[in-house]
């Protein structure tokens, strides 16, 4: 296994800059996930680590070794692609063994590695089958097995679950998590699915427009997003946002006016010069509940109801036209057209300035702290 260091990585295609100075440290054995919208640069960054793209400027270190000019095969990495990339005429065994044969490894060593990888991935009974005889999840496991047998320093995964249906995505995600626990390997994983990121990662790197917006554990990003972009990207359903006016600022607290609600005192450090300004309030659907028990309240008309069994999502239209999602109990009988009140603890709120930067929260309650 190995650590990974990216120092001011820039990537340009002619006059177009796609990565703008990426700094990142990945510790030995960490599971790091790159997330972000399409075109944010996450796959380009992964391909740079793999050696499939050249670095315009900056340094890339794997296990303390500068690898900027090294070929992919000399970097000690193994990559699992979205498309599986299996040889259709070869059996599972031969697909997994092929790279080792090219490297002229000992036949007994190849056999031992392939069978150990098959055991880890529960492919023992499938070694004589060809890819056409496998399900999508089984094919992806073969692709992962082909990477395992190489015993790389770093595993790279490029959206490996995108081609699977919902049930197989969950199953294969669990298998990748168990694989990491067993191998204690360094993994860099790219996905656009923030649920994958939250459930798999030790550390998440949120990218936007070729920049790193924030790096942290899943719960750090969930509870303490540093920007509005991160707050809206992490969490499902997405965080609610609405513009609020700042009425009053005191040490460690701020009073805001909420559209369709009552003035609320929130625990944030805000400068006096923000009084009278409009800022953005964020609150997650799961932190809102029906009723007015919390310090922060909103009133709105229900225009959509989604029943999911264990929970019901209510979509409220506020006085200013903004929509707010509330997670209610599955047995909720609220109907479209009703006007309801929802509330949350002040500690669950987030505030963002006009540049999308988060205001610092004061004395965050334990239930809204990152669980490290």
N, C-alpha and C positions, 0 to 999 in steps of 0.2 A: 504494500500500500504506500501512498505518498501524499504529500501536501501539494498545493497548487497555488501559485502567486501570479496575479496579473497586475502589471505596473504601467499605468497610463497607456492602455491599449487603444490605439486609433485605427480606424479602417475607413478608407475612401475608395470610391470607384470613380476615377477621374476627378471631376470637381464636386462630386456628391459625397459628403461625409455621412457615414452611417453609424459609426461608433465614435464617441467624443471623449476619449480619455477614461477608460474603465479601470478602476482600481478594485481588486478583490483578493482576499486571502481565503483559501479553502484548506481546512485542517485535515490531517491524516484521519481517514475513517468517517469524515462528515458526509452527509447526504444533503447536497445543495441543489435547489431547484431555481431555475430561471423562469420567471413568468412575465407576462405583459401582452399587450394587444398585438395583432398581426402588424409586421413592419417595424417593431420596436428594436430589433437587432439581436434578439436572444439566440436565434438559430445561427446567425452569422458569428456571434461570439463563440458558440459551441464548435462551429466548424474551424475557427481559428485555433481553439485549444486542440482540436483533432489534427491540425496541420493540413486541412483541406482548403483553407483560405490563407493567403499571405497577410502578415501584419504590416500595416502602413508605417506605424511607429509604435514604440513601447516595447516592453519585455515580458516574456512568458516563461515562467520557471515551473518545472515539474520535479518534485523531490530535490530541490536545490540546483537543478541543472537547467541552464538556459537552452531553450529548445526552438527559438525563433526560426532557425534555418533547418531544423531536423525534419526528416520525412515522417509521415504518420507512423510507419512501422517501427521507427527508431525512438518513438516518444514513450513507449510503455503504456499505451492507451488501447482500449477496445471500445468500439462504437456500435450501438444498437439503433438501427434506422426504423423510421416509421413504416417503411414498405417491406420489412422482413429481409428482402434480398437473399432468398434461399435458392439453391440450385435445384430446379424441378426434377432433374433426372437422378439425383442422388438421394440416398436414404437419409433419415435423421442422423444416424451415426456418421455417415460420410460427410454430411454438411458440417457437423460439429468438428470433425477431425481434419477437414480439408486444409485449414490454415496452418495447422501443426505439421501436416505432411509437406507443405510448401517450405516450411522452415527446416525440413529434414530432421524432425524430432525422432527419437527412438520409438519404435512401434509399440513396445510394452508401455512406455510412458504415455503415448497418445491414448492407448486403450484405457489406462487407469484414469486419465484426466476426463475423457469423454464419459466414462461410466460414473465417475464421481459427480460430474455436472448433471448427468441424467438423474441421478439419485436426488440431488438437491431440488431439481425442477420437476420431479415426478414424471420423467419421460422414459423410465426403464422399459416399459412395455411397448414403447413406440419407436424404438431405435431402428427397426427394419422397415418402417413405413416411409413413403415418399411424401413431400409437402402436400400434394393434391389429396392425400388421404387424411389430412389433419384439419381440425377446426382453426379458426383465426387465432384463438388464444393459444392453442398448441404450437402453431407456427411461430408466434411471438416468443414462446418459451424456448423453442429451438434456436431462434436468433440470439436470445439471451445466453443460452448454453454455449453457443459458438464463441461468445465473448468471454464467458467464464473460463473455458479451457485454455485460453491464452494467458491466464493469470496476470492480468495487466496491473499497472500501478493505479490507473484511474479508469473507471467505467464512464462512458458518455452515452446518454439516452436522448434521442431526438424525437420527441412526441411519440413514444412507442405504443400508446394506447388509442391513438386517434382513429385507427381503422376498425376498432372493435365496437360491438354493440354495448349498450349500457351495462347489462349483466356481466359480460366478459371483462369490461373495463374494471368493474369493482373487483372481480376475482383476480385478475392479473395484477392489479394494484396491490392487493394483499400479498401476492406471491413475490412481488418486487420488494415489498417491505420486509418480508421474512428472509428474502435473499440477503438483504443488507444486514440484518441482524446476525445471520449465520456467517457471512464472509467478513463482516466488519470492514467493508471496502469503502474506498473514496468514490463517491458517485456524483456526477454533475448531470442534471436531468432538465430537459427543456419541455415546457408545456404551456398551452394557453389556458388550461383549466385550473382555476385557483383552488378547486376542491382537491385535485391531485396534489397540488403544492402544499396545502394545509395538512393533509393526511400523511404525506411521505417525508417531508423535509425536516432536517435539523435546522437548516437555515434557508430562508427564501431571499432571492434577489429580484426585486421588482424593477423592471425596465420600462422606459418610456422614451420614445424618440431618440434612441441611441445613447441614452444616459441611464445611470442607476438612480432610481428615485429613493429607494430605501433598502437596507439589508438588515435582517433580523430573524429571530425565531418566529414560527407561525403565530404564537400568541402575542408577541411584541407587535407585530404588524396589525393584528386584529384589534388589540386594545389601545395601541399607541401609534397610530399612523402619523407620520411627520408631514404628509401632504394630503391635500384633498384627493389627488389621483389615487394614492395608495388606499385611502379610506374607502373610495368607491370601487376599487378593483378587488380588494380582499373582503370576503364575506358573501354569503348567498342565502337569501336575496341581498341585493346591494344595499348599502347604507342609504338612508333618506337624507336629502339635503333641502334646506330652504333658507332664504335670505331673512336675516333678522337685524333689527336696529339696536345699537348699543345705547342704553339710556343712562347708565351710571357705572362708574368704575371705582372700586374700593380695593384696599390691599387684599389680594388673594381671591377676589370675587368680582363678578360683573353682572349687571342686570340687563337683560335683553327683552325686546318685545317680539313675540312670536305671532306670525299671521294666524288668525283664527284661534288664538290661545291667550293666556294671561302672561303678564311680565314674569320672568323667571330669573332667579339668582343662581348663577353657575360658578363653579370653583376654578376660575382661570386667572392667570396673570396677564392683564391687558393694560397697555399704556393709556394715560389720561387723554392723549390726543386722538384716541379712537372713539371717544364719546360723540354721538351723532352720526357715526359712520355705519354703513351696512357691511355686515360680515356674513359668513355662511355657517349655519348650524347643521351638524350631522348627528343622526341618531339611528341606531340599527333597529330593524323591524322586531327582532327578538327581545330588545330591551324596552319596547313599548308594550303596555297592556291596557285593556279597556278599563275605564274608570278614571278618577281624578286623584288617586292616592299619591302620585309622585309629585316632585317639585316642578317638573316640566310638563306642561299640558298643551294639547292641541285639540281643536274641534274641527270636524270635517264631515262632508257627506260621502257615504259609501257609494262608489260607482262600479266596483268590481269585487266579487267574492270568489276566492279559490279554495275549495275544500280538498285537503290532502289526506284525510283520515285522522292522523294524530294531531294535526294542526289545521287552522284555517287562516288564510291570508286575506286581510281586508285592505282595499286600496281606497284611501280617503282623499277627497279634493278639498284643499284648504281655501281660505278666503282669498288668497292671492293667486289661486290657480295651481299652485304646486300640489303634487301628489305625494302622499305619505303611505307607506306600507306598514301594517300592524300585524304581528303574528298573534292570533287568538287561539284559544283551545279548539280542538277538533269538533267539539260539540256545540260551538257557538251558533246561535240562531240569528245573528245579525243579517239583515237583508239589504239588497241594493236600494238606495234611496233614503235610508235612515241616516240621521245625523248623530254621530257618536263622539264621545270624548275618550282620548287615550293619553296616557301619561307615562313618565319614566323618571328614574332617579336622576338628579342633577349630575351625579358622578358618571352617568352613562353617556353624557353629551360630549360632542367634539365641536370646536370652533376653528374656523379657517379664515385668514385674512384675504384681502383682495388678490394677493399673489398665490393663493392656494396653500400657504404655509400654516401649520397648526399652531394655535396658541398653547402655551404650556399649561397643563392641568395641575391643580394644587391638591395635595392630600388625596390621591386617587383611592377610592374604596377598594378593599381587597378583592371583591368580586369582579372588578374591572381592571385589575392589575395583571400583567403578564405572568403566567405561571411558568417559571423556568425550571 
